[in-house]
Amino acid sequence: MSDVSPLYDEAQNWLDEDLRKIENALGDRVEAFRGKQILLTGAAGFLGFGFLHFFSYLNRNILKHGQLSIVAVDNYIRGCPRWLNELAARSPSIKLVRKDITQPWLDGAGGCFNFIIHAASIASPKVYRKYPLETLDTNVSGLRHMLELAKSDKCESILFFSSSEIYGDPPASEIPTCETYRGNVASIGPRACYDESKRVGETLCYLYEQQHGVPAKIVRPFNNYGPGLRLADGRVLPDFCRDVLADRDIILRSDGSPTRTFCYMSDALTGYLLVLLSPHHAEPFNVGSESPEISMRELATMLLEVAGSQRRVVHIASEEADYLTDNPNRRCPNIQKARTLLGYAPTVDMKSGLRRLFEWYRRFAELEELVNEAIVK
């Protein structure tokens, strides 16, 4: 165990408040995981953080006499964070595997899986502009390998993370945006590697369900945030928090007018697990919060208020030539489908979520530090 172990113990207790909300929202549905084996790709990322901590929480508190087991896969292209080693050291049920899923899956990497959660993907524009082909390969070739594995294992469910970015920049008449809107996306440009590969991924899920009966599930996340989203990720909220923690003005790289809705980790994970456990195959579900649809300037101002900072919001254009290319002006989901079919109901308001995120960074950012190797069991 490393020298951050006591800090991680404190963080785990702190996280339980969020994880209990997910448990309460799912209710008896968590019994579907009892004694099952789960494959999780993208284990070292933001989604991996949420899923691994929730499944570990279930084993500690609910499934004590019929624990689930997890094979947690990542190629660590962005490094292995300390929290992952700390969690794995405490959790016999978690087996870490270093693997590039864009290569064919070979026997001996974990056995037969009941559930597959394909959360491997580079979602930060700053990072996928750096790794465009790797991003595309993970969302297409990597997904194809996972669907083949789901077919051969006859798994109960496989979850694919698409994206709200597949909608592109919808007209005002399509906001809030329903799953039936077909999108307005550039096939060539700095964001295309992400947006278009997610669209192809949805098609793959549909075809595998149609031709092979694979129970593929599709979610379209809308701007998730919360503990586990790296402070150096390059997305808007971590960047704003970095400025506040450094006691400097918040820097906007746009004019501050684009709007988004944001969905806190516990609400987002609840939605994803509801989709994973649902009978609705190969059809997309928006997962996010409907309100507030807030501008980037308003978001920065709200964070300053939550953090008790007297700093200002200033505009400094990005030095990246492609920073704002194809950046949608508005992003807001219609989640009526998930409400009606899944009983999905986000509960964390924006200020409460920002307060939790900022507190996480203030108290536990050391757990994000990268180590050379993961503990492989």
C-alpha positions in Angstrom: 0.0 0.0 0.0 1.3 3.5 -0.8 1.7 6.5 1.4 -1.6 7.9 0.3 -3.5 4.9 1.8 -4.9 6.9 4.8 -6.1 9.6 2.4 -7.8 7.0 0.2 -9.6 5.5 3.2 -11.0 8.9 4.0 -12.0 9.4 0.4 -13.7 6.1 0.2 -15.8 7.0 3.3 -16.6 10.3 1.7 -17.7 8.7 -1.6 -20.1 6.4 0.2 -22.6 9.3 0.4 -22.8 9.4 -3.4 -22.8 5.6 -3.8 -25.7 5.1 -1.4 -27.8 7.4 -3.6 -27.2 5.0 -6.5 -28.0 2.0 -4.4 -31.2 3.6 -3.2 -32.2 4.5 -6.7 -31.6 1.0 -8.1 -33.3 -0.8 -5.1 -33.7 -4.6 -5.6 -32.2 -4.4 -9.1 -28.7 -4.6 -7.6 -29.4 -8.3 -7.0 -28.9 -8.8 -10.7 -25.1 -8.5 -10.0 -25.0 -11.1 -7.2 -22.3 -13.7 -8.0 -21.8 -12.4 -11.5 -18.6 -11.5 -13.4 -18.3 -8.1 -15.0 -15.8 -6.9 -17.6 -15.1 -3.2 -17.4 -13.0 -1.4 -20.1 -11.5 2.0 -19.5 -11.0 1.2 -15.8 -8.6 4.1 -15.2 -10.9 6.8 -16.5 -13.7 8.8 -15.1 -16.4 6.2 -15.8 -14.1 3.5 -14.5 -13.7 5.4 -11.3 -17.5 5.5 -10.8 -18.3 1.9 -11.7 -15.4 0.4 -9.8 -16.2 2.3 -6.6 -19.9 1.4 -6.9 -19.3 -2.3 -7.5 -16.8 -2.3 -4.6 -19.4 -0.6 -2.4 -22.0 -3.3 -3.4 -19.6 -6.1 -2.3 -18.8 -4.4 1.0 -22.4 -3.5 1.9 -25.0 -5.6 -0.1 -23.5 -8.7 -1.7 -21.3 -9.9 1.1 -22.3 -13.5 0.7 -22.5 -13.5 -3.1 -20.0 -11.0 -4.3 -19.6 -9.9 -7.9 -16.1 -10.0 -9.5 -14.7 -7.5 -12.0 -12.0 -7.7 -14.6 -10.9 -4.1 -15.0 -9.1 -3.4 -18.3 -7.1 -0.4 -19.4 -4.1 0.3 -21.6 -3.1 3.2 -19.4 -2.5 5.5 -22.3 -3.0 8.4 -19.9 -1.3 6.6 -17.0 -2.5 4.7 -13.9 -3.9 6.9 -11.1 -3.1 6.2 -7.5 -6.8 5.6 -6.6 -7.0 2.6 -8.9 -4.1 0.9 -7.2 -5.5 1.8 -3.8 -8.9 0.4 -4.6 -7.5 -2.8 -6.2 -5.3 -3.4 -3.1 -8.4 -3.4 -0.9 -10.7 -5.3 -3.3 -10.0 -9.0 -4.0 -12.9 -9.0 -6.4 -11.1 -6.6 -8.7 -8.6 -8.0 -11.2 -6.6 -5.3 -13.1 -5.6 -6.3 -16.7 -3.4 -4.1 -18.8 -4.7 -4.6 -22.4 -5.3 -2.8 -25.6 -8.8 -3.7 -26.6 -8.4 -2.5 -30.1 -6.5 -5.8 -30.5 -8.5 -9.1 -30.6 -9.6 -10.4 -27.2 -7.8 -13.6 -26.3 -8.9 -16.4 -23.9 -7.3 -16.3 -20.5 -8.0 -12.6 -19.8 -10.7 -13.3 -17.2 -13.2 -16.0 -18.1 -16.8 -15.9 -19.1 -18.6 -12.5 -18.5 -22.2 -11.9 -17.5 -22.0 -8.2 -18.1 -19.7 -6.1 -20.2 -19.4 -2.3 -19.7 -17.4 -0.7 -22.6 -16.4 2.5 -21.0 -13.0 2.8 -22.7 -12.9 6.0 -24.8 -11.1 9.3 -24.8 -13.8 11.9 -24.1 -11.8 15.1 -23.5 -11.5 17.2 -26.7 -8.0 18.3 -25.6 -6.9 14.6 -25.4 -8.7 13.1 -28.4 -7.3 15.8 -30.6 -3.9 14.5 -29.5 -4.9 10.8 -30.1 -7.5 10.9 -32.9 -6.8 7.5 -34.4 -6.6 5.8 -31.0 -10.0 7.4 -30.1 -11.6 6.1 -33.3 -10.1 2.7 -32.9 -11.4 2.3 -29.3 -14.9 3.3 -30.3 -15.1 1.0 -33.4 -12.5 -1.8 -33.3 -12.5 -2.0 -29.5 -16.3 -2.1 -29.4 -16.4 -4.8 -32.2 -14.2 -7.0 -30.1 -16.4 -6.5 -27.0 -19.5 -7.3 -29.0 -17.8 -10.5 -30.3 -17.0 -11.4 -26.7 -20.5 -10.7 -25.6 -21.8 -13.0 -28.4 -19.4 -15.9 -27.5 -20.1 -15.5 -23.8 -23.8 -15.2 -24.3 -23.6 -12.3 -21.8 -26.7 -10.9 -20.2 -26.0 -7.3 -21.3 -23.3 -5.2 -22.8 -23.3 -1.4 -22.4 -21.8 1.0 -25.0 -21.2 4.6 -24.2 -22.1 6.7 -27.1 -22.3 10.5 -26.6 -24.5 13.5 -26.8 -21.9 14.8 -29.2 -23.5 12.7 -32.0 -26.2 15.3 -32.1 -23.7 17.9 -33.3 -25.1 21.4 -33.1 -29.0 21.0 -33.1 -31.3 23.8 -34.2 -33.3 25.5 -31.5 -36.4 23.5 -32.5 -34.5 20.3 -31.4 -33.6 21.5 -27.9 -34.1 19.8 -25.5 -32.9 17.1 -27.8 -34.7 13.7 -28.1 -33.2 10.4 -29.1 -35.1 10.6 -32.4 -33.1 13.6 -33.6 -30.6 12.3 -36.2 -27.9 14.9 -35.7 -25.9 17.6 -37.4 -22.3 16.4 -37.2 -19.2 17.2 -39.3 -17.5 14.0 -40.7 -14.3 15.9 -41.2 -12.7 18.1 -38.6 -11.0 18.1 -35.2 -14.0 16.5 -33.3 -14.9 14.0 -36.0 -12.8 11.2 -34.7 -14.9 11.1 -31.5 -18.4 12.1 -32.8 -18.4 9.9 -35.9 -16.9 6.9 -34.2 -19.6 7.1 -31.6 -22.2 7.1 -34.3 -20.6 4.0 -36.0 -20.5 2.4 -32.5 -24.3 2.7 -32.2 -24.7 1.1 -35.6 -22.5 -1.8 -34.5 -24.6 -2.4 -31.5 -27.8 -2.4 -33.6 -26.3 -4.8 -36.1 -25.0 -7.3 -33.5 -28.4 -7.2 -31.8 -30.2 -7.8 -35.1 -27.9 -10.4 -36.5 -26.6 -12.2 -33.4 -29.1 -11.4 -30.7 -26.4 -9.6 -28.6 -28.2 -7.6 -25.8 -26.4 -4.4 -26.6 -27.4 -1.3 -24.7 -26.7 2.3 -25.8 -26.4 5.4 -23.6 -25.8 9.0 -24.7 -24.2 10.9 -21.8 -24.7 14.6 -21.4 -21.8 16.3 -19.7 -21.1 14.2 -16.6 -19.0 15.5 -13.8 -18.0 14.6 -10.2 -15.2 12.8 -8.3 -12.9 10.8 -10.6 -12.9 13.5 -13.4 -9.3 14.3 -13.4 -8.3 17.9 -12.5 -5.9 17.9 -15.6 -8.6 16.4 -17.9 -8.9 19.5 -20.0 -12.7 19.7 -19.8 -14.4 22.9 -18.7 -15.3 22.1 -15.1 -11.9 20.7 -14.1 -10.2 23.7 -15.8 -12.4 26.1 -13.8 -11.7 24.3 -10.6 -8.0 24.4 -11.2 -8.2 28.2 -11.5 -10.1 28.5 -8.3 -7.8 26.2 -6.4 -4.8 28.2 -7.6 -6.6 31.4 -6.4 -6.6 33.0 -9.8 -9.3 34.3 -12.1 -11.3 31.7 -14.0 -10.2 31.8 -17.6 -12.9 31.3 -20.3 -11.5 30.2 -23.7 -14.8 31.1 -25.5 -17.0 34.2 -25.2 -18.9 32.3 -22.4 -22.2 32.1 -24.3 -22.3 28.3 -25.2 -24.8 26.5 -22.9 -24.8 23.0 -21.5 -26.6 21.0 -18.8 -24.5 18.9 -16.4 -25.2 15.6 -14.7 -23.5 14.7 -11.4 -21.8 11.3 -11.1 -24.3 9.6 -8.9 -27.2 10.5 -11.2 -25.3 9.6 -14.3 -24.2 6.1 -12.9 -27.8 5.4 -11.9 -28.9 6.1 -15.4 -26.2 3.9 -16.9 -27.0 1.0 -14.6 -30.7 1.3 -15.3 -30.0 1.0 -19.0 -27.6 -1.9 -18.5 -30.2 -3.9 -16.6 -33.1 -2.9 -18.9 -34.8 -5.1 -21.5 -34.4 -2.4 -24.2 -31.7 -3.6 -26.7 -30.0 -1.5 -29.3 -31.9 1.7 -28.7 -30.3 4.8 -27.4 -31.1 6.5 -24.1 -30.2 10.1 -23.2 -28.7 10.2 -19.7 -28.2 13.6 -18.1 -30.0 16.4 -16.4 -32.6 18.6 -18.1 -31.8 21.7 -16.2 -30.3 24.2 -15.7 -29.1 24.8 -19.2 -26.4 27.1 -18.2 -23.9 29.3 -20.1 -20.1 28.8 -19.5 -19.9 32.3 -18.0 -22.8 31.5 -15.6 -21.2 28.2 -14.7 -17.9 29.9 -13.9 -19.7 32.5 -11.8 -21.7 29.8 -9.9 -18.4 27.9 -9.1 -16.8 31.1 -7.7 -19.9 31.5 -5.5 -19.9 27.9 -4.3 -16.1 28.0 -3.6 -16.4 31.4 -1.7 -13.9 33.0 -4.1 -13.6 36.7 -4.8 -11.9 36.2 -8.1 -13.4 37.2 -11.5 -14.2 35.5 -14.8 -12.0 36.6 -17.6 -11.8 35.8 -21.3 -8.5 34.7 -22.9 -8.7 33.1 -26.3 -7.2 29.6 -26.6 -3.9 29.2 -28.4 -5.2 26.0 -30.0 -6.4 26.8 -33.5 -9.1 24.1 -33.4 -10.3 24.8 -29.9 -13.8 26.0 -30.8 -14.1 24.3 -34.2 -17.4 22.5 -34.5 -18.1 23.2 -30.8 -21.9 23.0 -30.3 -23.6 26.2 -29.1 -26.2 24.4 -27.0 -26.5 21.0 -25.4 -29.6 20.0 -23.4 -31.3 16.5 -23.3 -34.9 15.5 -23.3 -34.8 12.5 -20.9 -38.5 11.7 -21.0 -37.8 8.3 -22.6 -35.5 7.3 -19.7 -38.0 8.6 -17.2 -40.9 6.7 -18.7 -39.2 3.4 -19.5 -36.6 3.2 -16.8 -37.8 5.3 -13.9 -34.8 7.5 -14.3 -35.0 10.7 -12.1 -31.8 12.8 -11.5 -31.8 14.4 -8.0 -28.6 16.3 -7.5 -28.9 20.0 -8.2 -26.1 22.0 -9.9 -24.9 23.9 -6.9 -24.8 20.8 -4.7 -22.9 18.8 -7.4 -20.4 21.7 -7.9 -19.8 21.8 -4.1 -19.1 18.1 -4.0 -16.8 18.2 -7.0 -14.8 21.2 -5.6 -14.5 19.5 -2.2 -13.2 16.3 -3.9 -10.5 18.3 -5.7 -9.6 20.3 -2.6 -9.3 17.2 -0.3 -8.4 14.3 -2.6 -6.6 15.5 -5.7 -3.5 13.7 -4.6 -5.2 10.4 -5.4 -5.2 11.3 -9.1 -1.4 11.3 -9.3 -0.1 8.8 -11.8 2.1 5.8 -11.0 4.2 3.8 -13.4 2.4 0.5 -13.1 -1.0 -0.8 -11.9 -1.3 -3.7 -9.4 -2.1 -6.7 -11.5 -3.7 -9.6 -9.7 
